[in-house]
Amino acid sequence: MRADFAAAIDNVPSIIFLDELDSIGDRNTFSDEHASYSIQVVNGLLEVLDGAARRDGLIVIGATNHPSKIDPAIRRPGRLDRHVVIGMPDVGDRVAILRQQLGADCSFDLEELGPLTEAMSGADLAQVVRDAKRLARKEGRAVRLSDLTSQLPKLILITGAYRRSVAIHEAGHTVVGTRLAHGKFHGVYISKQLNPRFALQNAGAAAFEVPVLSLRNEKHYRDEICVRLAGIAAEKLILGSHDDGAGNGPRSDLAQATHLALDMETKAGMGERLFQFGQGTSWDEFGPQQVPWLMDRVNQILLDELARARDILEQELPLLKAVSEVLDKLGSVSPNRLEELREAVKGGGRRRPFNNDVISNADKFRAGNDVTTGKEARP
């Protein structure tokens, strides 16, 4: 590690890229027989980062899927202090990635592949291009558009009764989130299709931007839990029951709501007991035998906020139905269109025709927002 940094400094301008940075670890979590060595590794990285900071022309970049597992000292100002969240590529990004991967072999229009590659990552797209090139080489010819499309999985269209349930679910998030003013509403969408390659993916989502500096009191926690459970409440209200989309995966609405309730009870002093305990936000730290009261307390918070979400939706039932209808027909509702629908149901007036809706590209508000509620799908 020291040798690599020394070589980079000797050859500036240069870049050092540290992939899977979380594998270095966090000194606060080392507890086994190798803890002493692991601590030395982290300290060694801190040492070379401090040296690199004093050298103009050397850029150090780290990549991770688990930023919370990186030692805080590595992320502090003066070291790796500029953090960028890279989400899934949108339709334009996907076309650009395909074009870059094809290079000189790109002699045809790729635009039609944008929608067909929805939910695919950069690595997935690179694999599609490699497979297409391999197919063309076997036949001794240039790559064709059909070579690429033949490597794409057959996507599953979100239609019929399932699409309606997603529309109702996302409309529930939208109505409750805007009613509680839990951040700035950026829009709501339904995905057109699902990729069978992935075990879990978003069938739809509603995005809200919460101010960086906000009063995170009990009301804030409960409001966010209420918003996250509003999709379940909407389905139960209109359809009589909800499917498993709100609870699939560790980032699902129900998982996030549970973590928030758990934090209220164990960390924030907002529960039945005042003391703080536990390092993470996982049930794994708490055995039912150790804290038998905890599961009941968390469950009660969830039940209370689910009931509050249902109460709001019953009061806003015409708006809930209007939003879900537009979502079902068009796949997205912009903030401006939401206000139009709100005014229309309030005054009993006619709604604008479907074919004049403003938003058609849901990628505009999929990433970069603090609270994104959605329904997970399992193809």
N, C-alpha and C positions, 0 to 999 in steps of 0.2 A: 504493500500500500504506500509506504513512504517512498519507495523507489519509483513507483508510477507517478506520484505527485512531483517528485524531483525532476523526472524526465519531462513532464508536461511544462514545468516552470522553465526548464532549459530550452524548450522549443516553442515558447510563446510567439504568436498567438495560438492557443490550443484549448481544447475542451476535454474535460474528464466527465464521463457519463457513468454514474453509479446505478446500475439496474437492480431492482428488487431491494431497495434501500432498507426496507423494514427487516431484512434478514440480519442486519447488524444488531438489531435489538434495542431494548430500553433497559438501562441499568436498574430501574425501579422494579423490574420483573425477574431479574436473575436470582435464582434460589437453589440451583442444583450444584453438583460438585464441580461444574465447569464455570461457575459464576465469576471467579477471579480472572480467568482467562478472557471471558466475554467482556468484562468491564474494561480490561486492558485494550481490547479491540475498539470499543467505543471511544475510550480516551485517546487512542492512537488516531482515530478518524478526526476527533475534535482538534487534535494537535495539527494535523496536516491541513484541515480546513482553515484554521487560524493563519497558517503560513500562506495559504493560497490567497486569502483575503488581502494580504499586503502586496500581492504581485499583480500588476496591471497586465491584462492580456490573457489571463487564465480564467476560464469559465467552468464552474463545477455544477453539474446537473444531476439530480437524483430522481428516480421514478419508483413509484410504489402503488399498490392497490390498497394499502393499509396504513395511511398516514398516522393514525392514532398509535401504531406500534413502534413509531420512531422515537428515539430518546429526545425529550424536549430541548436539550442543550444543542442538538444538531440543527434544530429548526429555529433557534433564537436569532435575533438581529445580528448581522455580521457574519453569519455562516450561511446555511441554506434557508434564507429568510423570505424569499419570494415564492409564493405557492400558487400554482395554476391547476385548476381542475379541468381535466380533459374528458369530456363526455363522449357518448357514441356519435359517430359521424352522421350529419344530416344528409339530405338527398344530394346537395351540391358537393359536399365533401366526399361522398361515396363515389360519385362520378370522377372527381379529381384523383382519388386514390387509384381507381381502376386505370385511368389514363396514365398516371405516373408509373404504375406497375407494368403496363404494356410497353411503354417507351416507344421505340421505333416501330413496333408492331401495331400501333394504334393508327389504322388508316380508315376508320369508320366512326360513325356517330354513336356515342355511348349514352346519350341522354335517356333513352328508354330503359336503361338498366337501373336508373336511380330508384324508382318506386319498387322495382323487383328485388332490390337488395336491402329493403327495409329491415332494421334490427341486426344487420351484419356489422361486425367490427372491421378495423383495418386488416387484422390478421386473417379474418375470414375472406375478405376480398382478395388479399394476396394469394391465398390458397386457390381461389377460383381462377385467377389468372395463370398460376402455375399449371393447374390441371388443363386449362384451355390450351396453353402452349404445348404441353405434352401431347395432347390429342392431335394438334396440327402437325407436330414433328413426325408423329407416327405415319401420317398420310402424306408427308413431304410437301406441305403447302404453307401459305401464310395463315395467320390466325384470323378467324371470321367471328362476327358477332354471335353467330349460332353456337360457336365453341364455348363462349362464355355463358350464354343462356342455358346450354345443356348441362353446365356444372352447378347451376343454381338449384337449391331444393325447391320442390313444389310447395309454394306458400299456401297457407290455409286462410281463406278469406273469412273475415268476421262478419257474419250475416245472420239474418233470421232472429230467433228468440234470444240467442246468446248476445247478439249485437244490441238488442233492446235492453237486456239486463245490464250490459256495460254502460249504455247511455243513461239509464236510470241511476246506476251507481255513481257515475261521474257527475251527473246533475245534482245528486245529493251533496257531494263535496262542494260543488260550486255554490249552491244556495246557502248552505250553512256557513261556509267560509266567508262569503260576502256579507251575510247577515251579522256575523260576529265581528266583521272588519278585522279578520286575522291576517293582516298583511295586504299588499297590493295584488289584486287579481290580474294574472297575465293571460289567462285563457284556459280552455279545456278542450280535449280532443279524444277521439277514438282511433286507434290504429286500424289501418285498412286490412292488414293481414298479419299472420303470425308465422314465424320461421320454425319449422319442426326440428331444427338443429339444437334449439335451446330448450332446456327443461322448464325455465320460467322466463316470462317477459311481460312487459306492460301491454295490456289490452287497451288501456286508456289512462289518462291522468288529468288532474286539474292542478295548476301551478299558482302559488302565492309567494310573493317576495316579502319577507319580514324585515323590518329595519334592523341594521346591524346593532344599534344601541336601542334595546327595548327593555321594558320593565318585565322581567321574567318572574312574576309572582304566581301565586296559586291560580289566579284567574287566567293568566297566560297559559299555564300548563293545561288546565282543564279545557280551555278553548281549543287548544291544538288537539287534545284527545277527542274532543267533540267533533272537530272537523274531520279527523281521520276515521272516526266511526260513522260518519254521516252516509257513506256509501252503503254500508250494511243497513242502516236505518231506512234509507230510501228503498232498497230492494224489499225489505220486510214490509214496508208500508204499502207499496204498490203491487208487489208480486206475492206477498205473503211469506216469503222466505228468501234467504240469500245463499249464493253458492260459495265455494271455497276460495274465490279469487281474492278476497280481502285478507286471507290468512296465509297464503302460500309464500314461503320464502322469508328470509331474515329481514328484508326491507319492506315487507308488506305493511298495509295500514294497521292491521291488528298487532303485528309485532312492534311497530313503532309506538302505538298507543300503550301497549303493555310496558315497554321500556320507560316511557314517560311517567306512567303511574308508579312504576317501581322506583324511579328516581325521586318522585315526590315523597314516597314512604321511607326511603333508606338514605337519601343524601341531602335533600333540600329542606328538611325540617318542616314539611307541609303535611305530614301525616299524623297518625295517632301517637307516634313517639317522636321526640325531638332530636334524639341523637343521630349522628351520621355514621354509617358503616358500609363497608364494601368498596372495592376499587373500580370495578367495571359496571356494566349495565346488563348483566346476564343472570338468568335464574341459576346458572351453574354454581354461583357463589353461595346460594342460600338453599339449604336442605329443609324440606317441610318439617323434619323432626326438630331442627334448630329454631326455626321461627314459624311455628304453626299459624300464627296470626297473619303473616304477611300475605299469603295467597288470598285469604278472604278480603283483606283490605284493598289489595290491587284489583281484585275482581269487582268489589263494590264501586270503586271509582269508575271502572269501565262500564258497569251497568248504569250508573247514574248519568254518565255522559252520553251513552247510547240513548237513554230515555230523553235526555235534553235535545239531542239531535232530532229524534222523532217528533218531539213537540214542535220544534221550529219548522220541520218539513210539513207537518199537518197544517200549521198556520200559513205556510207558503206553498200549499199544494198546487194551485194553478201555475205558479212559476216553475215548480219542479217538473210538472208535466210538459210545460212549454219548452223548457231547456232540453229535457230528455228527447222530445220529439224532434227538435232541430238537430241535436247530436246524432240521433238515429238516421236522419235523412242526409245530413251533410258531413258529419264526422268531426266538426269543431264549432266552437262558439267563442267569438272574440269578446273582450270587455265591452266594446261599444254595442255589440249585438245583444249582450246580456242586459244592458240598460234599456235597450229598445223593448225587449221581451218583458222586462219588469214594468215598464210604463204601459205596455199593451194590456197585460193581465190586470193591472191596477185600474185602468180605465175601461176595461171590457172591450177595447178596440180590436181591430184586425191586425194581425201580424204581417210583417213584410214577407213577400214570397220567398221561398227557399232559394231559388236560383240567383238571388242577388246578394247572398251572404258575403261578408268581407273576407273572412279567413278561409284559406284552403290548404295552407302549409303549416301543419302542426309542429314541424321542426323548429319554428321560430321561438317557441316558449317551452321546449322540452327540458332544457338544461339551464343551470345557473340560478335557480330559485331555491329559497330556503326550505319551503314546505311544498313538496310535490306528492299529492295523494293520488292513488290509482288502484286499479284492479289488475292483479297478476293473473296471467293465463298459463295453463299447463297443457300444451298441445298433446 
